[in-house]
């Protein structure tokens, strides 16, 4: 099967269960997985159950039962992405940098921009996606914390997305000195794996995530829905710009299934205009406006899939708008239930900066968390 069936890598699916089973059976490999929040919201559908009805603890227990050695949480680096992206946005605003700034966590959008809007690449945040920040850190920071040889770590990402498989293969994603992410498994593949191995997480006692790189805030959870990345970033931008601890800010206008959503933020008298779009047809329209110098926005979130990652190309094939709305409802319930709702309140992320990133060489840190983009030919 060809991973490049779609020009942005979002449609072709490369089945990798066999590769994973080989890694799990290899006594020399320590298989560490990160799991994205949208996976839990759809995986119950693999048993014909309601979206979001499998608690995360039981999903973690199920993944352990399959044989993974460590189970960690992509939400941790979603919070880290918020920190880095907010800092970058504020820097661009205060220093006259290139605006609007587009988000960078959707690899299908990145590929689309590289092919069709190469003149706009300077507008895209340099932040890696949460998956790739996680991959770079698991073989550096996490390896150091746990005393595990990074050469032994086999890093798996369980994602709602087929484009993430392509993203992990990008040649620049080796900043840990190894492939940062060795294999990406979609929600559908995880469902098949559960059925193949006879593991039913609904029948298991719950289990916690492993330590280091698992604490997360509601802001990280928001990454699963269109508008969520922008909302999460605005909360932290507000705190960073005002220097005040604010209550969590809900941006209702950035929620829901409309193709283009907009919001404004008053930052010390300056109005910051934000847009969140899903589907590449909407992204194209906004990108054309930016290219023509006609966009009023400072910050634009783009997600290629309808509704964002909850409607990703790696989720159950039965996705419909009703199902997407159901997953989104569950996502906002989960985010509201978190004690921590702002990325900048995540203590493990603070610890990562204080204990590791601030003590490391600045350019090495930049490489771990940031990347670059290049124009790509239209024909693959
Ligand atoms: Fe992947 Fe779709 Fe999410 Fe983009 S919006 S990261 S293509 S699941």
Boltz pocket constraint, residues with backbone or C-beta under 6 A from the ligand:
constraints:
  - pocket:
      binder: B
      contacts: [[A, 10], [A, 105], [A, 106], [A, 107], [A, 108], [A, 109], [A, 160], [A, 161], [A, 162], [A, 163], [A, 164], [A, 303], [A, 304], [A, 305], [A, 308], [A, 309], [A, 310], [A, 311], [A, 312], [A, 313], [A, 314]]
      max_distance: 6.0
